[in-house]
Amino acid sequence: MVTDQDGTIVTTADELRTMLLDTFDLPIHWPKVVDTLKGAGVSKMYITGPDNLFHRLDRTKSNFEVVTVGPGKRSRPARKR
């Protein structure tokens, strides 16, 4: 896992707990998150759930293949007429 506050990699339960608690007090620093993910070799990003921002950012689109996943994004079978 990567913290959204500063892009550090989470490896322990204590770090995860701190990350979750910091979510309420610290802003997201997306450029650091992107740098960490790219440095780890990530090339495809799945955006799940509601998102009106991150999948549209130039920094996201230029560094990853972006796939949005959610109830309104799934393919549906063709309707029979």
N, C-alpha and C positions, 0 to 999 in steps of 0.2 A: 504494500500500500504506500501511497505517496500523500503526504500532508498537503492540503490545499492552502495552508497558511504560508508555508515557506519552501515547499517542494522537497523536504527531506523524506528519506525512505523510512518507513515504520517497520521495525523488526521485532518488537516486544509488546506484550500486553500493556505494560505501563506507558509506552509511547503511543499506543492506540488510544488508551484512556485519555491521555493528555491531548491528543489530536481532536478527539470528540468534544472534550470540554472547551478547547480553544476555539472551536467552531462558533461558539456564542460570543466570543470577545475579540477575535482577531479577524481582519479581512482576508479574503482570498487573494493570493498573489499568483495569478495565472501564468505569467511568463516563467516564473521559477518552476511551476508544476510542469509546464511544457518542456523546459530544459532538462529536468530530471527524467521525464519519460523518454525523450529523445536519446539522452545519454544511456538509458537502459535498453535501447534498441527497439522501442515500441514504434510500430509503423501504422497500426490501425487502432482507431479509438471508437469505442461504442458508447454513445450517449444514450443513457436509459432514463426513462421517466420524463417528467416535464423539464424542458430546457428551452429558454427563449434567447439564450445568449451564446454559450460556449461553442456550440457547433457552427455558429456563424462567424466567429472571430477569424480574421486573416491569419493570426498566429496559429490557430488550431488547424485551419484548412491547408496552410502551406507546409505544415510539418507532419500531418497524419492523413490517412484515408479515414474519413469520418462516416460512421454508420449510425443513424438515429434509430432507436428501438423504443417502441411504446405502443399503446393500444391504437392510436391513430396512424401509426407508421407501418403496420403489418400489411402484407399483401392479402387481398381477399379474393375468393373465387368469383368468377364471372357470374352475374345473375342470369338465371334462365328466363327467357321471355315467353 
